[in-house]
Every structure is written in structure tokens, then in C-alpha cells.
């Protein structure tokens, strides 16, 4: 999907929220030569991106977690992360996410999605990969849908998504099932507005 975006060109504005080490930003830039703004709370990933894109003025990197408030929070790491400075793709603001070790955490700065949206008259694409925080962020993006051309979002708690063994290993259960109801509410809202698979595209 990412390489077949007919509305994206060299003048486009793309927000990569939850950019990790910048692989998606790099892919999109090489394909479209767009202006890309990356937000990533993991300081190790952020430093990697700053060095990776240091000679590219069209890709900007900010060390923030994006949520529905501005302030500070904890970023929690996966239980298999070797250390808190690992380039971990599953770090999250949500301690209830599957596989998280609540003792592996760092304090991070958070930026309200409303603040980000207010800085732009038009956004051609928002790529959202925020490990459970999408359910706080998406309502604000929907409220500003007139200025956003497309959203591609990794969702958690999708009943149709990946299954994992239960705690006792007796059956398979929905991964991140703590967000099943949030997922249902978001998708129903998007469908009621005729935005699902039309403006909002889901990864899971």
C-alpha cells in the first residue's frame, strides 16, 4: 500500500508518528521525495534517525511520544528487550500491552496530537504506529479529517488479527485483547463516517 499512494508527491507533508528507526520514512522519501516529519519517543531510535537523515533537510525528527496530552509519561519496553536503549519496535506508553516488562521503562516527553495538527493546513498522510495509543489519538485526527488526506494505522486488539497462547497455554487468544472494545468503537465510528478503507487504512 505504501508504495501505491497516487496522491503523494514531492510537495506532500507526511507525519510518521511512531517512526522507530525511520525505515518507513526512508521508504516513503525514496519513493516520493516528500516532506516527512518523524515523531519517536525512544531516544536511541531518535538519535539513529537524526544521524541517518542528517543530510536530508526534507526529513525532520522529533523526540516525542504523541498522545492526547502534552507532558511526560513512561515508555515501557518489551520483556525481551536487552536493555532500555535497545532499538525496540514494541516500546509503548501502555503498560498493559502484551509482552511488556513494566520494570523496563524510561521517562519521555509527550506531545498532544492537537498541537501537531494545528501546525499544518494540509497533511497528505499520517502513518500511525503507536503501540496502543492510537485509541487516544485517532478521535482527534477524525475531528480534523478535513485537513488530513489519508491515515494508515497499526491497530491493536483487532479480533481478526494475530492470536497468541493464553496464560495457561490451553488455547489461542486475541493479541492485546485489552483493546478489543476500543478497536470495535474506533472501527464502527470510522465506518459510520464512511472513512474506513476510504480515508483510514488499517494495519494489524
TAZIBEL-V680348 format. One record per pair of residues at least 12 apart in sequence whose ideal C-beta (glycine too) atoms are under 10 Angstrom apart, sorted by the first residue. I is the first residue (numbers start at 0). J is the second residue. D is the distance in Angstrom with one decimal. If there is no record, write none. Layout:
BEGIN
i=I j=J d=D
i=I j=J d=D
END
This chain:
BEGIN
i=0 j=149 d=9.9
i=0 j=151 d=6.8
i=0 j=200 d=6.4
i=0 j=202 d=8.6
i=1 j=23 d=7.0
i=1 j=26 d=6.3
i=1 j=27 d=6.5
i=1 j=30 d=7.7
i=1 j=31 d=9.6
i=1 j=124 d=9.0
i=1 j=126 d=7.9
i=1 j=151 d=7.2
i=1 j=200 d=9.8
i=1 j=202 d=10.0
i=2 j=26 d=7.5
i=2 j=27 d=8.6
i=2 j=29 d=9.7
i=2 j=30 d=5.6
i=2 j=31 d=9.0
i=3 j=30 d=9.5
i=4 j=27 d=8.3
i=4 j=30 d=8.3
i=4 j=31 d=7.3
i=4 j=33 d=9.4
i=4 j=123 d=8.3
i=4 j=124 d=6.7
i=4 j=148 d=9.2
i=4 j=149 d=7.2
i=4 j=151 d=8.9
i=6 j=31 d=9.9
i=6 j=123 d=6.3
i=6 j=124 d=8.2
i=6 j=148 d=5.8
i=6 j=149 d=7.1
i=7 j=27 d=7.4
i=7 j=30 d=7.9
i=7 j=31 d=4.6
i=7 j=32 d=9.5
i=7 j=33 d=5.9
i=7 j=123 d=5.8
i=7 j=124 d=6.2
i=7 j=148 d=8.6
i=7 j=149 d=8.6
i=8 j=31 d=6.1
i=8 j=32 d=7.7
i=8 j=33 d=7.1
i=8 j=123 d=8.4
i=9 j=28 d=9.8
i=9 j=31 d=6.7
i=9 j=32 d=4.2
i=9 j=33 d=6.3
i=9 j=34 d=8.3
i=9 j=57 d=8.5
i=10 j=31 d=9.6
i=10 j=32 d=9.1
i=10 j=33 d=7.6
i=10 j=34 d=7.5
i=10 j=121 d=10.0
i=10 j=123 d=8.5
i=11 j=27 d=9.0
i=11 j=31 d=6.5
i=11 j=32 d=8.9
i=11 j=33 d=4.2
i=11 j=34 d=6.6
i=11 j=35 d=8.8
i=11 j=121 d=9.0
i=11 j=122 d=8.8
i=11 j=123 d=3.8
i=11 j=124 d=6.9
i=11 j=148 d=8.4
i=12 j=33 d=7.3
i=12 j=34 d=5.3
i=12 j=35 d=8.2
i=12 j=36 d=7.3
i=12 j=118 d=9.9
i=12 j=119 d=6.1
i=12 j=120 d=9.1
i=12 j=121 d=6.6
i=12 j=122 d=5.2
i=12 j=123 d=5.5
i=12 j=124 d=7.9
i=12 j=125 d=9.6
i=12 j=146 d=9.9
i=12 j=147 d=9.9
i=12 j=148 d=9.2
i=13 j=27 d=5.9
i=13 j=28 d=8.7
i=13 j=31 d=8.1
i=13 j=33 d=5.1
i=13 j=34 d=6.8
i=13 j=35 d=4.6
i=13 j=36 d=7.1
i=13 j=37 d=9.1
i=13 j=57 d=9.9
i=13 j=58 d=9.4
i=13 j=122 d=7.7
i=13 j=123 d=6.2
i=13 j=124 d=4.6
i=13 j=125 d=7.7
i=13 j=126 d=7.0
i=13 j=148 d=9.9
i=13 j=149 d=9.7
i=14 j=34 d=9.9
i=14 j=35 d=7.9
i=14 j=36 d=5.3
i=14 j=37 d=8.2
i=14 j=38 d=7.3
i=14 j=65 d=8.7
i=14 j=112 d=9.4
i=14 j=115 d=6.9
i=14 j=116 d=8.9
i=14 j=118 d=9.9
i=14 j=119 d=8.2
i=14 j=122 d=6.0
i=14 j=123 d=9.2
i=14 j=124 d=7.3
i=14 j=125 d=4.7
i=14 j=126 d=7.1
i=14 j=127 d=8.3
i=14 j=140 d=9.6
i=14 j=147 d=8.9
i=14 j=150 d=9.5
i=15 j=27 d=7.6
i=15 j=28 d=10.0
i=15 j=35 d=5.8
i=15 j=36 d=6.9
i=15 j=37 d=4.6
i=15 j=38 d=7.1
i=15 j=39 d=8.3
i=15 j=48 d=9.6
i=15 j=58 d=8.8
i=15 j=59 d=10.0
i=15 j=60 d=9.3
i=15 j=124 d=8.8
i=15 j=125 d=8.3
i=15 j=126 d=5.1
i=15 j=127 d=8.8
i=15 j=128 d=8.3
i=16 j=36 d=8.8
i=16 j=37 d=8.2
i=16 j=38 d=4.9
i=16 j=39 d=8.6
i=16 j=61 d=10.0
i=16 j=63 d=9.2
i=16 j=64 d=9.2
i=16 j=65 d=4.9
i=16 j=110 d=9.7
i=16 j=112 d=8.0
i=16 j=115 d=8.0
i=16 j=125 d=6.5
i=16 j=126 d=6.7
i=16 j=127 d=5.0
i=16 j=128 d=7.1
i=16 j=129 d=6.1
i=16 j=132 d=9.1
i=16 j=133 d=9.1
i=16 j=136 d=7.5
i=16 j=140 d=9.6
i=16 j=150 d=9.9
i=16 j=152 d=9.2
i=17 j=37 d=9.1
i=17 j=38 d=7.1
i=17 j=39 d=6.8
i=17 j=40 d=8.3
i=17 j=41 d=9.5
i=17 j=44 d=9.8
i=17 j=64 d=8.5
i=17 j=65 d=7.5
i=17 j=88 d=9.4
i=17 j=90 d=9.4
i=17 j=91 d=9.5
i=17 j=126 d=7.9
i=17 j=127 d=6.5
i=17 j=128 d=3.8
i=17 j=129 d=4.4
i=17 j=130 d=7.0
i=17 j=132 d=8.2
i=17 j=133 d=8.9
i=17 j=136 d=9.8
i=17 j=152 d=9.7
i=17 j=153 d=7.9
i=18 j=35 d=8.6
i=18 j=36 d=9.0
i=18 j=37 d=3.7
i=18 j=38 d=6.3
i=18 j=39 d=4.5
i=18 j=40 d=9.8
i=18 j=41 d=9.5
i=18 j=44 d=7.4
i=18 j=45 d=8.4
i=18 j=48 d=6.5
i=18 j=58 d=9.4
i=18 j=60 d=7.4
i=18 j=61 d=9.1
i=18 j=126 d=8.2
i=18 j=128 d=8.0
i=19 j=37 d=9.0
i=19 j=39 d=6.3
i=19 j=41 d=7.4
i=19 j=44 d=5.3
i=19 j=45 d=9.6
i=19 j=47 d=9.0
i=19 j=48 d=8.4
i=19 j=86 d=7.4
i=19 j=87 d=8.6
i=19 j=88 d=5.6
i=19 j=89 d=9.7
i=19 j=90 d=9.0
i=19 j=128 d=7.4
i=20 j=37 d=9.8
i=20 j=39 d=8.2
i=20 j=41 d=8.9
i=20 j=43 d=8.8
i=20 j=44 d=5.1
i=20 j=45 d=9.1
i=20 j=46 d=9.9
i=20 j=47 d=5.0
i=20 j=48 d=6.2
i=20 j=51 d=7.3
i=20 j=86 d=5.7
i=20 j=88 d=8.5
i=21 j=35 d=8.8
i=21 j=37 d=6.2
i=21 j=39 d=8.1
i=21 j=44 d=7.9
i=21 j=45 d=9.4
i=21 j=47 d=7.3
i=21 j=48 d=4.2
i=21 j=49 d=9.4
i=21 j=50 d=10.0
i=21 j=51 d=5.5
i=21 j=52 d=6.5
i=21 j=58 d=7.5
i=21 j=60 d=7.5
i=22 j=48 d=9.7
i=22 j=51 d=9.6
i=22 j=88 d=9.7
i=23 j=35 d=8.9
i=23 j=37 d=9.0
i=23 j=126 d=5.9
i=23 j=128 d=7.9
i=23 j=151 d=9.2
i=24 j=36 d=9.0
i=24 j=37 d=5.3
i=24 j=39 d=9.7
i=24 j=48 d=7.5
i=24 j=51 d=8.9
i=24 j=52 d=7.5
i=24 j=55 d=9.4
i=24 j=57 d=9.9
i=24 j=58 d=5.8
i=24 j=59 d=9.8
i=24 j=60 d=8.6
i=24 j=126 d=8.5
i=25 j=48 d=9.1
i=25 j=51 d=7.4
i=25 j=52 d=7.9
i=25 j=55 d=9.2
i=25 j=58 d=8.1
i=27 j=58 d=9.3
i=27 j=124 d=7.8
i=27 j=126 d=7.9
i=28 j=52 d=8.3
i=28 j=55 d=7.1
i=28 j=57 d=6.7
i=28 j=58 d=6.1
i=31 j=123 d=9.3
i=31 j=124 d=9.3
i=32 j=57 d=7.2
i=33 j=57 d=7.1
i=33 j=58 d=9.0
i=33 j=123 d=7.3
i=33 j=124 d=8.0
i=34 j=56 d=9.2
i=34 j=57 d=5.1
i=34 j=58 d=8.0
i=34 j=59 d=8.1
i=34 j=123 d=9.0
i=35 j=52 d=8.6
i=35 j=55 d=8.9
i=35 j=57 d=6.6
i=35 j=58 d=4.8
i=35 j=59 d=7.4
i=35 j=60 d=9.3
i=35 j=124 d=9.1
i=35 j=126 d=9.2
i=36 j=57 d=9.8
i=36 j=58 d=8.0
i=36 j=59 d=5.0
i=36 j=60 d=8.2
i=36 j=61 d=7.1
i=36 j=115 d=8.2
i=36 j=118 d=9.0
i=36 j=119 d=8.9
i=36 j=122 d=9.2
i=36 j=125 d=10.0
i=37 j=49 d=9.5
i=37 j=52 d=8.0
i=37 j=58 d=6.6
i=37 j=59 d=6.8
i=37 j=60 d=4.7
i=37 j=61 d=6.8
i=37 j=62 d=9.7
i=37 j=63 d=9.9
i=37 j=126 d=9.6
i=38 j=59 d=9.6
i=38 j=60 d=8.2
i=38 j=61 d=5.2
i=38 j=62 d=8.2
i=38 j=63 d=5.2
i=38 j=64 d=7.5
i=38 j=65 d=5.1
i=38 j=110 d=7.1
i=38 j=112 d=9.6
i=38 j=115 d=7.6
i=38 j=127 d=9.9
i=38 j=129 d=9.0
i=39 j=60 d=7.0
i=39 j=61 d=7.6
i=39 j=62 d=6.6
i=39 j=63 d=7.8
i=39 j=64 d=8.2
i=39 j=65 d=9.4
i=39 j=90 d=9.6
i=39 j=107 d=9.7
i=39 j=128 d=9.9
i=40 j=61 d=9.7
i=40 j=62 d=6.9
i=40 j=63 d=6.4
i=40 j=64 d=3.6
i=40 j=65 d=8.3
i=40 j=66 d=9.6
i=40 j=72 d=8.5
i=40 j=73 d=9.9
i=40 j=74 d=5.1
i=40 j=90 d=7.3
i=40 j=91 d=9.3
i=40 j=92 d=7.7
i=40 j=105 d=8.5
i=40 j=106 d=9.9
i=40 j=107 d=4.2
i=40 j=108 d=7.5
i=40 j=109 d=7.8
i=40 j=110 d=9.5
i=40 j=129 d=9.1
i=40 j=130 d=10.0
i=40 j=132 d=10.0
i=41 j=62 d=8.4
i=41 j=64 d=8.9
i=41 j=74 d=6.6
i=41 j=76 d=8.6
i=41 j=83 d=8.9
i=41 j=84 d=8.3
i=41 j=85 d=8.6
i=41 j=86 d=7.5
i=41 j=87 d=6.8
i=41 j=88 d=9.3
i=41 j=90 d=5.5
i=41 j=105 d=8.2
i=41 j=107 d=8.0
i=42 j=62 d=6.1
i=42 j=74 d=9.0
i=42 j=83 d=9.3
i=42 j=84 d=7.4
i=42 j=105 d=7.4
i=42 j=107 d=7.9
i=43 j=82 d=9.3
i=43 j=83 d=8.5
i=43 j=84 d=4.5
i=43 j=85 d=7.0
i=43 j=86 d=5.9
i=43 j=87 d=8.5
i=43 j=90 d=9.8
i=43 j=105 d=9.8
i=44 j=60 d=9.3
i=44 j=62 d=9.0
i=44 j=84 d=9.5
i=44 j=85 d=9.4
i=44 j=86 d=5.7
i=44 j=87 d=8.2
i=44 j=88 d=8.8
i=44 j=90 d=8.5
i=45 j=60 d=6.0
i=45 j=61 d=7.8
i=45 j=62 d=4.3
i=45 j=63 d=9.0
i=45 j=107 d=10.0
i=46 j=60 d=9.0
i=46 j=62 d=8.4
i=46 j=84 d=9.5
i=47 j=60 d=9.3
i=47 j=86 d=6.7
i=48 j=60 d=4.6
i=48 j=61 d=9.7
i=48 j=62 d=9.4
i=49 j=61 d=9.9
i=49 j=62 d=8.7
i=61 j=108 d=9.3
i=61 j=110 d=7.7
i=61 j=115 d=9.2
i=62 j=107 d=7.9
i=62 j=108 d=6.9
i=62 j=110 d=9.8
i=63 j=107 d=7.6
i=63 j=108 d=5.3
i=63 j=109 d=6.5
i=63 j=110 d=4.1
i=63 j=111 d=9.8
i=63 j=114 d=9.7
i=63 j=115 d=8.8
i=64 j=90 d=9.3
i=64 j=91 d=9.1
i=64 j=92 d=5.7
i=64 j=107 d=5.1
i=64 j=108 d=7.0
i=64 j=109 d=4.7
i=64 j=110 d=7.3
i=64 j=129 d=7.6
i=64 j=130 d=9.7
i=64 j=132 d=7.4
i=65 j=92 d=9.5
i=65 j=109 d=7.3
i=65 j=110 d=5.6
i=65 j=111 d=7.9
i=65 j=112 d=5.5
i=65 j=114 d=9.3
i=65 j=115 d=6.6
i=65 j=125 d=10.0
i=65 j=127 d=8.3
i=65 j=129 d=6.5
i=65 j=132 d=7.3
i=65 j=133 d=9.9
i=65 j=135 d=9.3
i=65 j=136 d=6.3
i=66 j=92 d=6.4
i=66 j=109 d=4.9
i=66 j=110 d=7.5
i=66 j=111 d=6.9
i=66 j=112 d=7.1
i=66 j=129 d=7.9
i=66 j=132 d=5.3
i=66 j=135 d=5.5
i=66 j=136 d=6.6
i=66 j=139 d=9.8
i=67 j=109 d=8.9
i=67 j=111 d=6.2
i=67 j=112 d=6.4
i=67 j=113 d=7.7
i=67 j=132 d=8.2
i=67 j=134 d=9.4
i=67 j=135 d=4.1
i=67 j=136 d=6.4
i=67 j=137 d=9.7
i=67 j=138 d=7.9
i=67 j=139 d=6.4
i=68 j=109 d=6.1
i=68 j=110 d=8.7
i=68 j=111 d=5.5
i=68 j=112 d=9.3
i=68 j=113 d=9.3
i=68 j=114 d=9.9
i=68 j=135 d=8.3
i=69 j=108 d=8.4
i=69 j=109 d=6.2
i=69 j=110 d=5.6
i=69 j=111 d=4.5
i=69 j=112 d=9.8
i=69 j=113 d=8.9
i=69 j=114 d=6.4
i=70 j=108 d=7.9
i=70 j=109 d=5.5
i=70 j=110 d=9.1
i=70 j=111 d=8.7
i=71 j=106 d=5.6
i=71 j=107 d=6.8
i=71 j=108 d=6.0
i=71 j=109 d=6.4
i=72 j=92 d=5.2
i=72 j=93 d=9.7
i=72 j=104 d=9.6
i=72 j=106 d=7.5
i=72 j=107 d=6.1
i=72 j=108 d=8.4
i=72 j=109 d=5.2
i=72 j=132 d=9.5
i=73 j=91 d=9.6
i=73 j=92 d=7.1
i=73 j=93 d=9.8
i=73 j=94 d=7.5
i=73 j=101 d=8.6
i=73 j=103 d=9.9
i=73 j=104 d=4.4
i=73 j=105 d=7.0
i=73 j=106 d=6.1
i=73 j=107 d=7.2
i=74 j=87 d=9.5
i=74 j=90 d=5.3
i=74 j=91 d=7.1
i=74 j=92 d=6.3
i=74 j=93 d=9.9
i=74 j=103 d=9.4
i=74 j=104 d=6.3
i=74 j=105 d=5.4
i=74 j=106 d=7.7
i=74 j=107 d=4.5
i=74 j=108 d=10.0
i=74 j=109 d=9.5
i=74 j=130 d=9.5
i=75 j=87 d=9.9
i=75 j=89 d=9.3
i=75 j=90 d=6.5
i=75 j=91 d=5.6
i=75 j=92 d=7.3
i=75 j=93 d=7.2
i=75 j=94 d=5.2
i=75 j=95 d=9.4
i=75 j=96 d=7.3
i=75 j=98 d=10.0
i=75 j=99 d=4.8
i=75 j=100 d=7.2
i=75 j=101 d=6.0
i=75 j=102 d=8.9
i=75 j=103 d=6.6
i=75 j=104 d=4.9
i=75 j=105 d=8.8
i=75 j=130 d=9.1
i=76 j=89 d=7.8
i=76 j=90 d=5.0
i=76 j=91 d=8.4
i=76 j=98 d=9.7
i=76 j=99 d=7.1
i=76 j=100 d=6.3
i=76 j=101 d=9.4
i=76 j=102 d=9.2
i=76 j=103 d=4.0
i=76 j=104 d=6.8
i=76 j=105 d=8.1
i=77 j=89 d=4.4
i=77 j=90 d=7.0
i=77 j=91 d=8.6
i=77 j=96 d=8.7
i=77 j=97 d=9.3
i=77 j=98 d=5.2
i=77 j=99 d=6.3
i=77 j=100 d=6.9
i=77 j=103 d=7.8
i=77 j=130 d=9.8
i=78 j=97 d=9.7
i=78 j=98 d=5.7
i=78 j=99 d=6.7
i=78 j=100 d=4.0
i=78 j=101 d=9.4
i=78 j=102 d=9.2
i=78 j=103 d=7.4
i=79 j=98 d=7.4
i=79 j=100 d=8.5
i=79 j=103 d=9.9
i=80 j=98 d=9.7
i=80 j=99 d=9.5
i=80 j=100 d=7.4
i=80 j=103 d=6.0
i=81 j=103 d=9.8
i=82 j=103 d=8.0
i=83 j=100 d=9.8
i=83 j=102 d=9.9
i=83 j=103 d=5.5
i=83 j=104 d=7.2
i=83 j=105 d=5.4
i=84 j=105 d=8.6
i=85 j=103 d=9.1
i=87 j=103 d=9.1
i=88 j=128 d=8.7
i=88 j=130 d=8.8
i=89 j=130 d=6.3
i=90 j=103 d=8.8
i=90 j=104 d=9.0
i=90 j=105 d=8.8
i=90 j=107 d=9.2
i=90 j=130 d=6.9
i=91 j=104 d=10.0
i=91 j=129 d=7.7
i=91 j=130 d=3.6
i=91 j=131 d=5.5
i=91 j=132 d=7.4
i=91 j=155 d=9.1
i=91 j=175 d=9.9
i=92 j=104 d=9.8
i=92 j=107 d=7.8
i=92 j=109 d=7.5
i=92 j=129 d=7.7
i=92 j=130 d=7.4
i=92 j=131 d=7.3
i=92 j=132 d=5.4
i=92 j=135 d=9.0
i=93 j=129 d=9.1
i=93 j=130 d=6.6
i=93 j=131 d=3.9
i=93 j=132 d=6.7
i=93 j=134 d=9.5
i=93 j=135 d=9.7
i=93 j=155 d=8.6
i=93 j=175 d=8.9
i=93 j=177 d=8.3
i=93 j=178 d=8.6
i=94 j=131 d=9.7
i=95 j=131 d=7.7
i=95 j=175 d=8.5
i=95 j=177 d=5.1
i=95 j=178 d=8.6
i=96 j=130 d=6.1
i=96 j=131 d=5.2
i=96 j=132 d=9.8
i=96 j=155 d=7.2
i=96 j=156 d=9.9
i=96 j=174 d=9.6
i=96 j=175 d=6.1
i=96 j=177 d=7.7
i=96 j=178 d=8.6
i=97 j=131 d=9.6
i=97 j=155 d=8.7
i=97 j=156 d=9.9
i=97 j=161 d=9.8
i=97 j=163 d=6.7
i=97 j=172 d=9.7
i=97 j=173 d=9.7
i=97 j=174 d=5.8
i=97 j=175 d=5.2
i=97 j=176 d=8.3
i=97 j=177 d=8.1
i=97 j=178 d=10.0
i=98 j=163 d=8.7
i=98 j=174 d=9.0
i=98 j=175 d=9.1
i=99 j=130 d=9.1
i=99 j=131 d=9.7
i=109 j=132 d=9.2
i=111 j=135 d=9.8
i=111 j=136 d=9.3
i=111 j=139 d=8.0
i=112 j=125 d=9.3
i=112 j=127 d=9.4
i=112 j=129 d=9.7
i=112 j=132 d=9.3
i=112 j=135 d=8.1
i=112 j=136 d=4.8
i=112 j=137 d=8.8
i=112 j=138 d=9.2
i=112 j=139 d=4.8
i=112 j=140 d=6.6
i=112 j=142 d=9.9
i=112 j=143 d=8.8
i=113 j=136 d=9.7
i=113 j=139 d=5.4
i=113 j=140 d=9.6
i=113 j=142 d=8.6
i=113 j=143 d=8.1
i=114 j=139 d=10.0
i=115 j=136 d=9.6
i=115 j=139 d=9.3
i=115 j=140 d=9.6
i=115 j=143 d=9.9
i=116 j=139 d=6.9
i=116 j=140 d=7.1
i=116 j=142 d=8.6
i=116 j=143 d=4.8
i=116 j=146 d=7.0
i=116 j=147 d=7.8
i=117 j=143 d=8.6
i=117 j=146 d=9.7
i=119 j=143 d=9.2
i=119 j=146 d=6.5
i=119 j=147 d=8.8
i=120 j=146 d=6.4
i=121 j=145 d=9.3
i=121 j=146 d=5.5
i=121 j=147 d=8.1
i=121 j=148 d=7.4
i=122 j=140 d=9.1
i=122 j=143 d=8.6
i=122 j=146 d=6.0
i=122 j=147 d=4.9
i=122 j=148 d=6.8
i=122 j=149 d=8.8
i=122 j=150 d=9.2
i=123 j=147 d=8.3
i=123 j=148 d=4.7
i=123 j=149 d=7.1
i=124 j=147 d=8.2
i=124 j=148 d=6.5
i=124 j=149 d=5.1
i=124 j=150 d=7.6
i=124 j=151 d=6.9
i=125 j=137 d=9.6
i=125 j=140 d=6.5
i=125 j=147 d=6.0
i=125 j=148 d=8.8
i=125 j=149 d=7.4
i=125 j=150 d=4.8
i=125 j=151 d=7.4
i=125 j=152 d=7.9
i=125 j=199 d=9.6
i=126 j=149 d=9.3
i=126 j=150 d=8.0
i=126 j=151 d=5.1
i=126 j=152 d=7.8
i=126 j=153 d=8.8
i=126 j=200 d=9.9
i=126 j=202 d=9.1
i=127 j=140 d=7.9
i=127 j=150 d=6.4
i=127 j=151 d=7.1
i=127 j=152 d=4.2
i=127 j=153 d=6.9
i=127 j=154 d=9.0
i=127 j=199 d=9.6
i=127 j=202 d=9.0
i=128 j=151 d=8.9
i=128 j=152 d=7.6
i=128 j=153 d=4.5
i=128 j=154 d=9.9
i=128 j=202 d=7.6
i=129 j=152 d=8.5
i=129 j=153 d=7.8
i=129 j=155 d=9.2
i=130 j=153 d=8.0
i=130 j=155 d=7.0
i=130 j=175 d=9.0
i=131 j=153 d=9.8
i=131 j=154 d=9.4
i=131 j=155 d=5.1
i=131 j=156 d=8.2
i=131 j=175 d=6.9
i=131 j=177 d=8.2
i=131 j=178 d=6.2
i=131 j=181 d=8.7
i=132 j=155 d=9.3
i=133 j=150 d=9.6
i=133 j=152 d=5.6
i=133 j=153 d=7.3
i=133 j=154 d=6.2
i=133 j=155 d=7.2
i=133 j=156 d=9.8
i=133 j=178 d=8.8
i=133 j=181 d=8.6
i=133 j=182 d=9.1
i=133 j=185 d=7.6
i=133 j=201 d=9.9
i=134 j=154 d=8.7
i=134 j=155 d=8.3
i=134 j=156 d=8.5
i=134 j=178 d=6.5
i=134 j=180 d=9.5
i=134 j=181 d=4.2
i=134 j=182 d=7.7
i=134 j=184 d=7.9
i=134 j=185 d=6.2
i=135 j=181 d=9.3
i=136 j=150 d=9.8
i=136 j=152 d=8.8
i=137 j=150 d=7.7
i=137 j=152 d=6.9
i=137 j=154 d=9.1
i=137 j=181 d=9.6
i=137 j=185 d=5.8
i=137 j=188 d=8.5
i=137 j=189 d=8.3
i=137 j=199 d=8.0
i=138 j=184 d=9.6
i=138 j=185 d=8.0
i=138 j=188 d=7.9
i=140 j=152 d=8.9
i=140 j=198 d=9.9
i=140 j=199 d=8.7
i=141 j=185 d=8.8
i=141 j=188 d=7.0
i=141 j=189 d=7.4
i=141 j=192 d=7.2
i=141 j=194 d=7.3
i=141 j=198 d=9.1
i=141 j=199 d=8.3
i=144 j=189 d=9.9
i=144 j=192 d=7.9
i=144 j=194 d=6.9
i=144 j=198 d=6.6
i=144 j=199 d=9.0
i=147 j=198 d=7.7
i=147 j=199 d=9.6
i=148 j=198 d=7.9
i=149 j=197 d=9.4
i=149 j=198 d=6.2
i=149 j=199 d=7.9
i=149 j=200 d=7.1
i=150 j=189 d=9.2
i=150 j=194 d=8.4
i=150 j=198 d=6.6
i=150 j=199 d=4.8
i=150 j=200 d=7.0
i=150 j=201 d=9.3
i=151 j=199 d=8.1
i=151 j=200 d=4.9
i=151 j=201 d=8.1
i=151 j=202 d=6.6
i=152 j=185 d=9.0
i=152 j=189 d=9.9
i=152 j=199 d=6.6
i=152 j=200 d=7.3
i=152 j=201 d=6.2
i=152 j=202 d=6.5
i=152 j=203 d=9.1
i=153 j=201 d=8.0
i=153 j=202 d=4.2
i=153 j=203 d=6.6
i=154 j=175 d=9.2
i=154 j=178 d=8.0
i=154 j=181 d=9.1
i=154 j=182 d=5.7
i=154 j=185 d=7.5
i=154 j=186 d=8.0
i=154 j=199 d=9.7
i=154 j=201 d=5.3
i=154 j=202 d=6.9
i=154 j=203 d=4.9
i=155 j=173 d=9.8
i=155 j=174 d=7.6
i=155 j=175 d=4.2
i=155 j=176 d=9.3
i=155 j=177 d=8.4
i=155 j=178 d=4.8
i=155 j=179 d=9.3
i=155 j=181 d=8.3
i=155 j=182 d=7.1
i=155 j=203 d=7.5
i=156 j=173 d=6.8
i=156 j=174 d=7.8
i=156 j=175 d=4.9
i=156 j=176 d=6.0
i=156 j=177 d=6.6
i=156 j=178 d=2.9
i=156 j=179 d=4.5
i=156 j=180 d=7.8
i=156 j=181 d=6.2
i=156 j=182 d=4.2
i=156 j=183 d=8.4
i=156 j=185 d=9.5
i=156 j=203 d=8.7
i=157 j=173 d=7.7
i=157 j=174 d=8.4
i=157 j=175 d=8.4
i=157 j=176 d=9.8
i=157 j=178 d=8.5
i=157 j=179 d=8.0
i=157 j=182 d=5.3
i=157 j=183 d=9.2
i=157 j=186 d=8.3
i=157 j=201 d=7.4
i=157 j=202 d=9.5
i=157 j=203 d=4.2
i=158 j=173 d=5.6
i=158 j=176 d=8.4
i=158 j=179 d=6.2
i=158 j=182 d=7.5
i=158 j=183 d=8.0
i=158 j=203 d=9.7
i=159 j=173 d=9.0
i=159 j=182 d=9.6
i=159 j=201 d=9.5
i=159 j=203 d=7.2
i=160 j=173 d=7.1
i=160 j=174 d=6.2
i=160 j=175 d=8.2
i=160 j=176 d=10.0
i=160 j=182 d=8.8
i=160 j=201 d=9.4
i=160 j=202 d=9.5
i=160 j=203 d=4.0
i=161 j=173 d=8.2
i=161 j=174 d=4.6
i=161 j=175 d=8.7
i=161 j=203 d=7.5
i=162 j=174 d=6.5
i=162 j=176 d=9.7
i=163 j=175 d=8.8
i=163 j=176 d=9.2
i=174 j=203 d=9.0
i=175 j=203 d=9.6
i=182 j=201 d=9.2
i=182 j=203 d=8.6
i=185 j=199 d=8.7
i=185 j=201 d=9.4
i=186 j=199 d=8.7
i=186 j=201 d=7.7
i=189 j=201 d=8.9
END
